[in-house]
Amino acid sequence: MPERRSFDDRQLDAILERLDALRDELQNLNRRLDHTEGFVQIAHELRTLNESLQALAYAALGQQGPQVRRRRTG
């Protein structure tokens, strides 16, 4: 069993400051993670919306394919 070490007030204050800094950094990381998860959900919704709009566009065309005019280069 390791020996117990006693700390003076100054050392305890330094440890508490480091712990506070770590807590603040963890809060920042958690906040960023929350935002990132929100962006993932938005990206999924946009992808679904895009697929739906493409399906509607092709349905509106019916049997006829799209009329595409190509520019002549040269």
mmCIF file of the N, C-alpha and C atoms, coordinates in Angstrom:
data_MODEL
# 
_entry.id   MODEL 
# 
loop_
_atom_site.group_PDB 
_atom_site.id 
_atom_site.type_symbol 
_atom_site.label_atom_id 
_atom_site.label_alt_id 
_atom_site.label_comp_id 
_atom_site.label_asym_id 
_atom_site.label_entity_id 
_atom_site.label_seq_id 
_atom_site.pdbx_PDB_ins_code 
_atom_site.Cartn_x 
_atom_site.Cartn_y 
_atom_site.Cartn_z 
_atom_site.occupancy 
_atom_site.B_iso_or_equiv 
_atom_site.pdbx_formal_charge 
_atom_site.auth_seq_id 
_atom_site.auth_comp_id 
_atom_site.auth_asym_id 
_atom_site.auth_atom_id 
_atom_site.pdbx_PDB_model_num 
ATOM 1   N N  . MET A 1 1  ? 0.847   -1.174 0.000   1.00 0.00 ? 1  MET A N  1 
ATOM 2   C CA . MET A 1 1  ? 0.000   0.000  0.000   1.00 0.00 ? 1  MET A CA 1 
ATOM 3   C C  . MET A 1 1  ? 0.894   1.240  0.000   1.00 0.00 ? 1  MET A C  1 
ATOM 4   N N  . PRO A 1 2  ? 0.645   2.179  -0.948  1.00 0.00 ? 2  PRO A N  1 
ATOM 5   C CA . PRO A 1 2  ? 1.502   3.365  -1.019  1.00 0.00 ? 2  PRO A CA 1 
ATOM 6   C C  . PRO A 1 2  ? 1.312   4.266  0.198   1.00 0.00 ? 2  PRO A C  1 
ATOM 7   N N  . GLU A 1 3  ? 2.370   5.010  0.473   1.00 0.00 ? 3  GLU A N  1 
ATOM 8   C CA . GLU A 1 3  ? 2.301   5.951  1.598   1.00 0.00 ? 3  GLU A CA 1 
ATOM 9   C C  . GLU A 1 3  ? 1.365   7.096  1.287   1.00 0.00 ? 3  GLU A C  1 
ATOM 10  N N  . ARG A 1 4  ? 0.677   7.574  2.298   1.00 0.00 ? 4  ARG A N  1 
ATOM 11  C CA . ARG A 1 4  ? -0.178  8.750  2.141   1.00 0.00 ? 4  ARG A CA 1 
ATOM 12  C C  . ARG A 1 4  ? 0.695   9.974  2.298   1.00 0.00 ? 4  ARG A C  1 
ATOM 13  N N  . ARG A 1 5  ? 0.455   10.919 1.437   1.00 0.00 ? 5  ARG A N  1 
ATOM 14  C CA . ARG A 1 5  ? 1.242   12.133 1.441   1.00 0.00 ? 5  ARG A CA 1 
ATOM 15  C C  . ARG A 1 5  ? 0.356   13.282 1.853   1.00 0.00 ? 5  ARG A C  1 
ATOM 16  N N  . SER A 1 6  ? 0.840   14.150 2.656   1.00 0.00 ? 6  SER A N  1 
ATOM 17  C CA . SER A 1 6  ? 0.026   15.299 3.049   1.00 0.00 ? 6  SER A CA 1 
ATOM 18  C C  . SER A 1 6  ? 0.424   16.500 2.192   1.00 0.00 ? 6  SER A C  1 
ATOM 19  N N  . PHE A 1 7  ? -0.564  17.302 1.852   1.00 0.00 ? 7  PHE A N  1 
ATOM 20  C CA . PHE A 1 7  ? -0.360  18.475 1.018   1.00 0.00 ? 7  PHE A CA 1 
ATOM 21  C C  . PHE A 1 7  ? -0.629  19.720 1.844   1.00 0.00 ? 7  PHE A C  1 
ATOM 22  N N  . ASP A 1 8  ? 0.129   20.766 1.535   1.00 0.00 ? 8  ASP A N  1 
ATOM 23  C CA . ASP A 1 8  ? -0.157  22.024 2.206   1.00 0.00 ? 8  ASP A CA 1 
ATOM 24  C C  . ASP A 1 8  ? -1.229  22.778 1.406   1.00 0.00 ? 8  ASP A C  1 
ATOM 25  N N  . ASP A 1 9  ? -1.688  23.888 1.924   1.00 0.00 ? 9  ASP A N  1 
ATOM 26  C CA . ASP A 1 9  ? -2.777  24.650 1.299   1.00 0.00 ? 9  ASP A CA 1 
ATOM 27  C C  . ASP A 1 9  ? -2.420  25.107 -0.110  1.00 0.00 ? 9  ASP A C  1 
ATOM 28  N N  . ARG A 1 10 ? -1.187  25.521 -0.298  1.00 0.00 ? 10 ARG A N  1 
ATOM 29  C CA . ARG A 1 10 ? -0.777  26.002 -1.614  1.00 0.00 ? 10 ARG A CA 1 
ATOM 30  C C  . ARG A 1 10 ? -0.843  24.879 -2.652  1.00 0.00 ? 10 ARG A C  1 
ATOM 31  N N  . GLN A 1 11 ? -0.400  23.691 -2.287  1.00 0.00 ? 11 GLN A N  1 
ATOM 32  C CA . GLN A 1 11 ? -0.446  22.562 -3.201  1.00 0.00 ? 11 GLN A CA 1 
ATOM 33  C C  . GLN A 1 11 ? -1.891  22.155 -3.499  1.00 0.00 ? 11 GLN A C  1 
ATOM 34  N N  . LEU A 1 12 ? -2.725  22.166 -2.492  1.00 0.00 ? 12 LEU A N  1 
ATOM 35  C CA . LEU A 1 12 ? -4.137  21.838 -2.704  1.00 0.00 ? 12 LEU A CA 1 
ATOM 36  C C  . LEU A 1 12 ? -4.814  22.861 -3.618  1.00 0.00 ? 12 LEU A C  1 
ATOM 37  N N  . ASP A 1 13 ? -4.485  24.127 -3.451  1.00 0.00 ? 13 ASP A N  1 
ATOM 38  C CA . ASP A 1 13 ? -5.040  25.161 -4.327  1.00 0.00 ? 13 ASP A CA 1 
ATOM 39  C C  . ASP A 1 13 ? -4.605  24.937 -5.765  1.00 0.00 ? 13 ASP A C  1 
ATOM 40  N N  . ALA A 1 14 ? -3.340  24.561 -5.966  1.00 0.00 ? 14 ALA A N  1 
ATOM 41  C CA . ALA A 1 14 ? -2.843  24.301 -7.316  1.00 0.00 ? 14 ALA A CA 1 
ATOM 42  C C  . ALA A 1 14 ? -3.573  23.116 -7.938  1.00 0.00 ? 14 ALA A C  1 
ATOM 43  N N  . ILE A 1 15 ? -3.786  22.071 -7.145  1.00 0.00 ? 15 ILE A N  1 
ATOM 44  C CA . ILE A 1 15 ? -4.516  20.897 -7.648  1.00 0.00 ? 15 ILE A CA 1 
ATOM 45  C C  . ILE A 1 15 ? -5.951  21.275 -8.001  1.00 0.00 ? 15 ILE A C  1 
ATOM 46  N N  . LEU A 1 16 ? -6.592  22.066 -7.139  1.00 0.00 ? 16 LEU A N  1 
ATOM 47  C CA . LEU A 1 16 ? -7.970  22.486 -7.418  1.00 0.00 ? 16 LEU A CA 1 
ATOM 48  C C  . LEU A 1 16 ? -8.050  23.347 -8.675  1.00 0.00 ? 16 LEU A C  1 
ATOM 49  N N  . GLU A 1 17 ? -7.070  24.202 -8.900  1.00 0.00 ? 17 GLU A N  1 
ATOM 50  C CA . GLU A 1 17 ? -7.055  25.020 -10.116 1.00 0.00 ? 17 GLU A CA 1 
ATOM 51  C C  . GLU A 1 17 ? -6.940  24.143 -11.350 1.00 0.00 ? 17 GLU A C  1 
ATOM 52  N N  . ARG A 1 18 ? -6.091  23.131 -11.277 1.00 0.00 ? 18 ARG A N  1 
ATOM 53  C CA . ARG A 1 18 ? -5.950  22.217 -12.414 1.00 0.00 ? 18 ARG A CA 1 
ATOM 54  C C  . ARG A 1 18 ? -7.237  21.442 -12.655 1.00 0.00 ? 18 ARG A C  1 
ATOM 55  N N  . LEU A 1 19 ? -7.856  21.003 -11.580 1.00 0.00 ? 19 LEU A N  1 
ATOM 56  C CA . LEU A 1 19 ? -9.131  20.296 -11.726 1.00 0.00 ? 19 LEU A CA 1 
ATOM 57  C C  . LEU A 1 19 ? -10.211 21.199 -12.320 1.00 0.00 ? 19 LEU A C  1 
ATOM 58  N N  . ASP A 1 20 ? -10.251 22.446 -11.902 1.00 0.00 ? 20 ASP A N  1 
ATOM 59  C CA . ASP A 1 20 ? -11.215 23.399 -12.469 1.00 0.00 ? 20 ASP A CA 1 
ATOM 60  C C  . ASP A 1 20 ? -10.961 23.605 -13.958 1.00 0.00 ? 20 ASP A C  1 
ATOM 61  N N  . ALA A 1 21 ? -9.686  23.711 -14.331 1.00 0.00 ? 21 ALA A N  1 
ATOM 62  C CA . ALA A 1 21 ? -9.345  23.885 -15.749 1.00 0.00 ? 21 ALA A CA 1 
ATOM 63  C C  . ALA A 1 21 ? -9.772  22.659 -16.553 1.00 0.00 ? 21 ALA A C  1 
ATOM 64  N N  . LEU A 1 22 ? -9.561  21.469 -16.007 1.00 0.00 ? 22 LEU A N  1 
ATOM 65  C CA . LEU A 1 22 ? -9.989  20.242 -16.679 1.00 0.00 ? 22 LEU A CA 1 
ATOM 66  C C  . LEU A 1 22 ? -11.507 20.186 -16.819 1.00 0.00 ? 22 LEU A C  1 
ATOM 67  N N  . ARG A 1 23 ? -12.215 20.590 -15.769 1.00 0.00 ? 23 ARG A N  1 
ATOM 68  C CA . ARG A 1 23 ? -13.678 20.601 -15.822 1.00 0.00 ? 23 ARG A CA 1 
ATOM 69  C C  . ARG A 1 23 ? -14.173 21.556 -16.912 1.00 0.00 ? 23 ARG A C  1 
ATOM 70  N N  . ASP A 1 24 ? -13.556 22.738 -16.987 1.00 0.00 ? 24 ASP A N  1 
ATOM 71  C CA . ASP A 1 24 ? -13.949 23.708 -18.016 1.00 0.00 ? 24 ASP A CA 1 
ATOM 72  C C  . ASP A 1 24 ? -13.699 23.151 -19.416 1.00 0.00 ? 24 ASP A C  1 
ATOM 73  N N  . GLU A 1 25 ? -12.566 22.493 -19.591 1.00 0.00 ? 25 GLU A N  1 
ATOM 74  C CA . GLU A 1 25 ? -12.249 21.920 -20.905 1.00 0.00 ? 25 GLU A CA 1 
ATOM 75  C C  . GLU A 1 25 ? -13.236 20.810 -21.265 1.00 0.00 ? 25 GLU A C  1 
ATOM 76  N N  . LEU A 1 26 ? -13.601 19.986 -20.302 1.00 0.00 ? 26 LEU A N  1 
ATOM 77  C CA . LEU A 1 26 ? -14.591 18.939 -20.554 1.00 0.00 ? 26 LEU A CA 1 
ATOM 78  C C  . LEU A 1 26 ? -15.953 19.529 -20.918 1.00 0.00 ? 26 LEU A C  1 
ATOM 79  N N  . GLN A 1 27 ? -16.322 20.609 -20.255 1.00 0.00 ? 27 GLN A N  1 
ATOM 80  C CA . GLN A 1 27 ? -17.591 21.267 -20.599 1.00 0.00 ? 27 GLN A CA 1 
ATOM 81  C C  . GLN A 1 27 ? -17.553 21.796 -22.029 1.00 0.00 ? 27 GLN A C  1 
ATOM 82  N N  . ASN A 1 28 ? -16.427 22.385 -22.424 1.00 0.00 ? 28 ASN A N  1 
ATOM 83  C CA . ASN A 1 28 ? -16.290 22.873 -23.799 1.00 0.00 ? 28 ASN A CA 1 
ATOM 84  C C  . ASN A 1 28 ? -16.377 21.731 -24.806 1.00 0.00 ? 28 ASN A C  1 
ATOM 85  N N  . LEU A 1 29 ? -15.702 20.627 -24.506 1.00 0.00 ? 29 LEU A N  1 
ATOM 86  C CA . LEU A 1 29 ? -15.739 19.474 -25.410 1.00 0.00 ? 29 LEU A CA 1 
ATOM 87  C C  . LEU A 1 29 ? -17.158 18.905 -25.509 1.00 0.00 ? 29 LEU A C  1 
ATOM 88  N N  . ASN A 1 30 ? -17.856 18.825 -24.391 1.00 0.00 ? 30 ASN A N  1 
ATOM 89  C CA . ASN A 1 30 ? -19.234 18.331 -24.412 1.00 0.00 ? 30 ASN A CA 1 
ATOM 90  C C  . ASN A 1 30 ? -20.148 19.245 -25.219 1.00 0.00 ? 30 ASN A C  1 
ATOM 91  N N  . ARG A 1 31 ? -19.941 20.548 -25.089 1.00 0.00 ? 31 ARG A N  1 
ATOM 92  C CA . ARG A 1 31 ? -20.738 21.508 -25.856 1.00 0.00 ? 31 ARG A CA 1 
ATOM 93  C C  . ARG A 1 31 ? -20.491 21.324 -27.354 1.00 0.00 ? 31 ARG A C  1 
ATOM 94  N N  . ARG A 1 32 ? -19.227 21.165 -27.727 1.00 0.00 ? 32 ARG A N  1 
ATOM 95  C CA . ARG A 1 32 ? -18.901 20.945 -29.150 1.00 0.00 ? 32 ARG A CA 1 
ATOM 96  C C  . ARG A 1 32 ? -19.511 19.648 -29.654 1.00 0.00 ? 32 ARG A C  1 
ATOM 97  N N  . LEU A 1 33 ? -19.442 18.616 -28.835 1.00 0.00 ? 33 LEU A N  1 
ATOM 98  C CA . LEU A 1 33 ? -20.016 17.329 -29.225 1.00 0.00 ? 33 LEU A CA 1 
ATOM 99  C C  . LEU A 1 33 ? -21.520 17.445 -29.427 1.00 0.00 ? 33 LEU A C  1 
ATOM 100 N N  . ASP A 1 34 ? -22.187 18.172 -28.552 1.00 0.00 ? 34 ASP A N  1 
ATOM 101 C CA . ASP A 1 34 ? -23.632 18.380 -28.707 1.00 0.00 ? 34 ASP A CA 1 
ATOM 102 C C  . ASP A 1 34 ? -23.945 19.069 -30.023 1.00 0.00 ? 34 ASP A C  1 
ATOM 103 N N  . HIS A 1 35 ? -23.152 20.084 -30.384 1.00 0.00 ? 35 HIS A N  1 
ATOM 104 C CA . HIS A 1 35 ? -23.360 20.787 -31.649 1.00 0.00 ? 35 HIS A CA 1 
ATOM 105 C C  . HIS A 1 35 ? -23.099 19.862 -32.831 1.00 0.00 ? 35 HIS A C  1 
ATOM 106 N N  . THR A 1 36 ? -22.060 19.052 -32.727 1.00 0.00 ? 36 THR A N  1 
ATOM 107 C CA . THR A 1 36 ? -21.720 18.131 -33.809 1.00 0.00 ? 36 THR A CA 1 
ATOM 108 C C  . THR A 1 36 ? -22.842 17.132 -34.037 1.00 0.00 ? 36 THR A C  1 
ATOM 109 N N  . GLU A 1 37 ? -23.405 16.602 -32.952 1.00 0.00 ? 37 GLU A N  1 
ATOM 110 C CA . GLU A 1 37 ? -24.516 15.657 -33.087 1.00 0.00 ? 37 GLU A CA 1 
ATOM 111 C C  . GLU A 1 37 ? -25.706 16.332 -33.763 1.00 0.00 ? 37 GLU A C  1 
ATOM 112 N N  . GLY A 1 38 ? -25.917 17.614 -33.462 1.00 0.00 ? 38 GLY A N  1 
ATOM 113 C CA . GLY A 1 38 ? -26.996 18.359 -34.127 1.00 0.00 ? 38 GLY A CA 1 
ATOM 114 C C  . GLY A 1 38 ? -26.744 18.499 -35.614 1.00 0.00 ? 38 GLY A C  1 
ATOM 115 N N  . PHE A 1 39 ? -25.491 18.734 -36.006 1.00 0.00 ? 39 PHE A N  1 
ATOM 116 C CA . PHE A 1 39 ? -25.145 18.864 -37.420 1.00 0.00 ? 39 PHE A CA 1 
ATOM 117 C C  . PHE A 1 39 ? -25.328 17.546 -38.159 1.00 0.00 ? 39 PHE A C  1 
ATOM 118 N N  . VAL A 1 40 ? -25.026 16.438 -37.494 1.00 0.00 ? 40 VAL A N  1 
ATOM 119 C CA . VAL A 1 40 ? -25.215 15.131 -38.110 1.00 0.00 ? 40 VAL A CA 1 
ATOM 120 C C  . VAL A 1 40 ? -26.693 14.906 -38.393 1.00 0.00 ? 40 VAL A C  1 
ATOM 121 N N  . GLN A 1 41 ? -27.554 15.272 -37.459 1.00 0.00 ? 41 GLN A N  1 
ATOM 122 C CA . GLN A 1 41 ? -29.002 15.123 -37.653 1.00 0.00 ? 41 GLN A CA 1 
ATOM 123 C C  . GLN A 1 41 ? -29.491 16.016 -38.791 1.00 0.00 ? 41 GLN A C  1 
ATOM 124 N N  . ILE A 1 42 ? -28.995 17.245 -38.854 1.00 0.00 ? 42 ILE A N  1 
ATOM 125 C CA . ILE A 1 42 ? -29.388 18.162 -39.934 1.00 0.00 ? 42 ILE A CA 1 
ATOM 126 C C  . ILE A 1 42 ? -28.940 17.615 -41.286 1.00 0.00 ? 42 ILE A C  1 
ATOM 127 N N  . ALA A 1 43 ? -27.711 17.092 -41.354 1.00 0.00 ? 43 ALA A N  1 
ATOM 128 C CA . ALA A 1 43 ? -27.208 16.525 -42.611 1.00 0.00 ? 43 ALA A CA 1 
ATOM 129 C C  . ALA A 1 43 ? -28.073 15.345 -43.056 1.00 0.00 ? 43 ALA A C  1 
ATOM 130 N N  . HIS A 1 44 ? -28.487 14.520 -42.119 1.00 0.00 ? 44 HIS A N  1 
ATOM 131 C CA . HIS A 1 44 ? -29.358 13.384 -42.458 1.00 0.00 ? 44 HIS A CA 1 
ATOM 132 C C  . HIS A 1 44 ? -30.700 13.880 -43.003 1.00 0.00 ? 44 HIS A C  1 
ATOM 133 N N  . GLU A 1 45 ? -31.273 14.868 -42.347 1.00 0.00 ? 45 GLU A N  1 
ATOM 134 C CA . GLU A 1 45 ? -32.557 15.411 -42.805 1.00 0.00 ? 45 GLU A CA 1 
ATOM 135 C C  . GLU A 1 45 ? -32.433 16.033 -44.190 1.00 0.00 ? 45 GLU A C  1 
ATOM 136 N N  . LEU A 1 46 ? -31.337 16.747 -44.436 1.00 0.00 ? 46 LEU A N  1 
ATOM 137 C CA . LEU A 1 46 ? -31.137 17.348 -45.759 1.00 0.00 ? 46 LEU A CA 1 
ATOM 138 C C  . LEU A 1 46 ? -30.971 16.283 -46.846 1.00 0.00 ? 46 LEU A C  1 
ATOM 139 N N  . ARG A 1 47 ? -30.262 15.211 -46.520 1.00 0.00 ? 47 ARG A N  1 
ATOM 140 C CA . ARG A 1 47 ? -30.083 14.121 -47.478 1.00 0.00 ? 47 ARG A CA 1 
ATOM 141 C C  . ARG A 1 47 ? -31.430 13.488 -47.822 1.00 0.00 ? 47 ARG A C  1 
ATOM 142 N N  . THR A 1 48 ? -32.264 13.282 -46.798 1.00 0.00 ? 48 THR A N  1 
ATOM 143 C CA . THR A 1 48 ? -33.595 12.713 -47.019 1.00 0.00 ? 48 THR A CA 1 
ATOM 144 C C  . THR A 1 48 ? -34.451 13.651 -47.856 1.00 0.00 ? 48 THR A C  1 
ATOM 145 N N  . LEU A 1 49 ? -34.396 14.935 -47.553 1.00 0.00 ? 49 LEU A N  1 
ATOM 146 C CA . LEU A 1 49 ? -35.152 15.928 -48.322 1.00 0.00 ? 49 LEU A CA 1 
ATOM 147 C C  . LEU A 1 49 ? -34.700 15.954 -49.777 1.00 0.00 ? 49 LEU A C  1 
ATOM 148 N N  . ASN A 1 50 ? -33.392 15.901 -50.004 1.00 0.00 ? 50 ASN A N  1 
ATOM 149 C CA . ASN A 1 50 ? -32.861 15.902 -51.365 1.00 0.00 ? 50 ASN A CA 1 
ATOM 150 C C  . ASN A 1 50 ? -33.357 14.683 -52.146 1.00 0.00 ? 50 ASN A C  1 
ATOM 151 N N  . GLU A 1 51 ? -33.345 13.515 -51.512 1.00 0.00 ? 51 GLU A N  1 
ATOM 152 C CA . GLU A 1 51 ? -33.835 12.303 -52.184 1.00 0.00 ? 51 GLU A CA 1 
ATOM 153 C C  . GLU A 1 51 ? -35.315 12.426 -52.515 1.00 0.00 ? 51 GLU A C  1 
ATOM 154 N N  . SER A 1 52 ? -36.081 13.001 -51.622 1.00 0.00 ? 52 SER A N  1 
ATOM 155 C CA . SER A 1 52 ? -37.517 13.182 -51.872 1.00 0.00 ? 52 SER A CA 1 
ATOM 156 C C  . SER A 1 52 ? -37.750 14.147 -53.019 1.00 0.00 ? 52 SER A C  1 
ATOM 157 N N  . LEU A 1 53 ? -36.991 15.232 -53.044 1.00 0.00 ? 53 LEU A N  1 
ATOM 158 C CA . LEU A 1 53 ? -37.140 16.207 -54.137 1.00 0.00 ? 53 LEU A CA 1 
ATOM 159 C C  . LEU A 1 53 ? -36.740 15.602 -55.481 1.00 0.00 ? 53 LEU A C  1 
ATOM 160 N N  . GLN A 1 54 ? -35.707 14.780 -55.486 1.00 0.00 ? 54 GLN A N  1 
ATOM 161 C CA . GLN A 1 54 ? -35.317 14.114 -56.733 1.00 0.00 ? 54 GLN A CA 1 
ATOM 162 C C  . GLN A 1 54 ? -36.416 13.164 -57.205 1.00 0.00 ? 54 GLN A C  1 
ATOM 163 N N  . ALA A 1 55 ? -37.012 12.424 -56.276 1.00 0.00 ? 55 ALA A N  1 
ATOM 164 C CA . ALA A 1 55 ? -38.091 11.510 -56.639 1.00 0.00 ? 55 ALA A CA 1 
ATOM 165 C C  . ALA A 1 55 ? -39.280 12.280 -57.206 1.00 0.00 ? 55 ALA A C  1 
ATOM 166 N N  . LEU A 1 56 ? -39.607 13.418 -56.595 1.00 0.00 ? 56 LEU A N  1 
ATOM 167 C CA . LEU A 1 56 ? -40.708 14.245 -57.107 1.00 0.00 ? 56 LEU A CA 1 
ATOM 168 C C  . LEU A 1 56 ? -40.391 14.802 -58.494 1.00 0.00 ? 56 LEU A C  1 
ATOM 169 N N  . ALA A 1 57 ? -39.157 15.215 -58.696 1.00 0.00 ? 57 ALA A N  1 
ATOM 170 C CA . ALA A 1 57 ? -38.766 15.760 -60.001 1.00 0.00 ? 57 ALA A CA 1 
ATOM 171 C C  . ALA A 1 57 ? -38.886 14.699 -61.083 1.00 0.00 ? 57 ALA A C  1 
ATOM 172 N N  . TYR A 1 58 ? -38.420 13.483 -60.815 1.00 0.00 ? 58 TYR A N  1 
ATOM 173 C CA . TYR A 1 58 ? -38.535 12.420 -61.811 1.00 0.00 ? 58 TYR A CA 1 
ATOM 174 C C  . TYR A 1 58 ? -39.984 12.013 -62.021 1.00 0.00 ? 58 TYR A C  1 
ATOM 175 N N  . ALA A 1 59 ? -40.795 12.045 -60.969 1.00 0.00 ? 59 ALA A N  1 
ATOM 176 C CA . ALA A 1 59 ? -42.210 11.726 -61.116 1.00 0.00 ? 59 ALA A CA 1 
ATOM 177 C C  . ALA A 1 59 ? -42.910 12.780 -61.965 1.00 0.00 ? 59 ALA A C  1 
ATOM 178 N N  . ALA A 1 60 ? -42.507 14.031 -61.835 1.00 0.00 ? 60 ALA A N  1 
ATOM 179 C CA . ALA A 1 60 ? -43.118 15.108 -62.612 1.00 0.00 ? 60 ALA A CA 1 
ATOM 180 C C  . ALA A 1 60 ? -42.772 14.983 -64.089 1.00 0.00 ? 60 ALA A C  1 
ATOM 181 N N  . LEU A 1 61 ? -41.616 14.391 -64.388 1.00 0.00 ? 61 LEU A N  1 
ATOM 182 C CA . LEU A 1 61 ? -41.235 14.215 -65.786 1.00 0.00 ? 61 LEU A CA 1 
ATOM 183 C C  . LEU A 1 61 ? -42.077 13.150 -66.470 1.00 0.00 ? 61 LEU A C  1 
ATOM 184 N N  . GLY A 1 62 ? -42.601 12.230 -65.703 1.00 0.00 ? 62 GLY A N  1 
ATOM 185 C CA . GLY A 1 62 ? -43.423 11.164 -66.271 1.00 0.00 ? 62 GLY A CA 1 
ATOM 186 C C  . GLY A 1 62 ? -42.580 10.243 -67.127 1.00 0.00 ? 62 GLY A C  1 
ATOM 187 N N  . GLN A 1 63 ? -43.157 9.824  -68.269 1.00 0.00 ? 63 GLN A N  1 
ATOM 188 C CA . GLN A 1 63 ? -42.471 8.902  -69.168 1.00 0.00 ? 63 GLN A CA 1 
ATOM 189 C C  . GLN A 1 63 ? -41.383 9.600  -69.973 1.00 0.00 ? 63 GLN A C  1 
ATOM 190 N N  . GLN A 1 64 ? -41.508 10.907 -70.089 1.00 0.00 ? 64 GLN A N  1 
ATOM 191 C CA . GLN A 1 64 ? -40.577 11.670 -70.914 1.00 0.00 ? 64 GLN A CA 1 
ATOM 192 C C  . GLN A 1 64 ? -39.305 11.972 -70.115 1.00 0.00 ? 64 GLN A C  1 
ATOM 193 N N  . GLY A 1 65 ? -38.185 11.759 -70.737 1.00 0.00 ? 65 GLY A N  1 
ATOM 194 C CA . GLY A 1 65 ? -36.918 12.078 -70.088 1.00 0.00 ? 65 GLY A CA 1 
ATOM 195 C C  . GLY A 1 65 ? -36.682 13.576 -70.091 1.00 0.00 ? 65 GLY A C  1 
ATOM 196 N N  . PRO A 1 66 ? -35.720 14.036 -69.383 1.00 0.00 ? 66 PRO A N  1 
ATOM 197 C CA . PRO A 1 66 ? -35.439 15.472 -69.340 1.00 0.00 ? 66 PRO A CA 1 
ATOM 198 C C  . PRO A 1 66 ? -34.883 15.969 -70.667 1.00 0.00 ? 66 PRO A C  1 
ATOM 199 N N  . GLN A 1 67 ? -35.273 17.173 -71.017 1.00 0.00 ? 67 GLN A N  1 
ATOM 200 C CA . GLN A 1 67 ? -34.759 17.808 -72.232 1.00 0.00 ? 67 GLN A CA 1 
ATOM 201 C C  . GLN A 1 67 ? -33.491 18.562 -71.870 1.00 0.00 ? 67 GLN A C  1 
ATOM 202 N N  . VAL A 1 68 ? -32.378 18.045 -72.317 1.00 0.00 ? 68 VAL A N  1 
ATOM 203 C CA . VAL A 1 68 ? -31.093 18.655 -71.984 1.00 0.00 ? 68 VAL A CA 1 
ATOM 204 C C  . VAL A 1 68 ? -30.477 19.211 -73.249 1.00 0.00 ? 68 VAL A C  1 
ATOM 205 N N  . ARG A 1 69 ? -30.152 20.455 -73.222 1.00 0.00 ? 69 ARG A N  1 
ATOM 206 C CA . ARG A 1 69 ? -29.476 21.081 -74.369 1.00 0.00 ? 69 ARG A CA 1 
ATOM 207 C C  . ARG A 1 69 ? -28.013 21.273 -74.006 1.00 0.00 ? 69 ARG A C  1 
ATOM 208 N N  . ARG A 1 70 ? -27.178 20.779 -74.843 1.00 0.00 ? 70 ARG A N  1 
ATOM 209 C CA . ARG A 1 70 ? -25.743 20.899 -74.582 1.00 0.00 ? 70 ARG A CA 1 
ATOM 210 C C  . ARG A 1 70 ? -25.189 22.073 -75.379 1.00 0.00 ? 70 ARG A C  1 
ATOM 211 N N  . ARG A 1 71 ? -24.293 22.765 -74.747 1.00 0.00 ? 71 ARG A N  1 
ATOM 212 C CA . ARG A 1 71 ? -23.628 23.875 -75.439 1.00 0.00 ? 71 ARG A CA 1 
ATOM 213 C C  . ARG A 1 71 ? -22.538 23.318 -76.335 1.00 0.00 ? 71 ARG A C  1 
ATOM 214 N N  . ARG A 1 72 ? -22.396 23.948 -77.452 1.00 0.00 ? 72 ARG A N  1 
ATOM 215 C CA . ARG A 1 72 ? -21.316 23.544 -78.331 1.00 0.00 ? 72 ARG A CA 1 
ATOM 216 C C  . ARG A 1 72 ? -20.042 24.267 -77.906 1.00 0.00 ? 72 ARG A C  1 
ATOM 217 N N  . THR A 1 73 ? -19.013 23.516 -77.762 1.00 0.00 ? 73 THR A N  1 
ATOM 218 C CA . THR A 1 73 ? -17.727 24.124 -77.379 1.00 0.00 ? 73 THR A CA 1 
ATOM 219 C C  . THR A 1 73 ? -16.849 24.201 -78.612 1.00 0.00 ? 73 THR A C  1 
ATOM 220 N N  . GLY A 1 74 ? -16.020 25.201 -78.630 1.00 0.00 ? 74 GLY A N  1 
ATOM 221 C CA . GLY A 1 74 ? -15.073 25.246 -79.727 1.00 0.00 ? 74 GLY A CA 1 
ATOM 222 C C  . GLY A 1 74 ? -15.006 26.541 -80.430 1.00 0.00 ? 74 GLY A C  1 
# 
